[in-house]
Amino acid sequence: MDSEGELLLRLRSGDEQAFVGLVARYHEPMLQLAASFVPSRAVAEEVVQDTWLAVLRGLDGFEGRSSLKTWVFRILVNRARSCPPASARSCCCATSRG
C-alpha cells in the first residue's frame, strides 16, 4: 500500500488505479457513515457517489492539513448533512453540483 503522500501524487496525476484503490478502501465505511445521516440506503449511496466526485474535483485543493481519509470523510459528512429531511424524495446533492 502506498504512503499517503505517494497516493496523493498518484491521484493528482490521474492514476486511475490509485483512485480504484481509494474507493476499495473507503467506499463501504463511507456508505455506513452516510446511512447514519440520511433516510435510506439509496440516498446514502447517492451521497457517497457525490462525495467521490467532490474528492476528484478537489484533489488539487487538498492542503494536507489533515489526513486524506479525514478530508474525504469530512466531505462525506458535509454532503450528508446537507440532505433534506426524511420526507424528501432524494438527497439535495444533485442540486449542489456545480
Sequence and secondary structure as in RCSB ss.txt:
>XXXX:A:sequence
MDSEGELLLRLRSGDEQAFVGLVARYHEPMLQLAASFVPSRAVAEEVVQDTWLAVLRGLDGFEGRSSLKTWVFRI
LVNRARSCPPASARSCCCATSRG
>XXXX:A:secstr
   HHHHHHHHHTT HHHHHHHHHHHHHHHHHHHHTTSSSHHHHHHHHHHHHHHHHHHGGG   SS HHHHHHHH
HHHHHHTS  TTSSS THHHH  
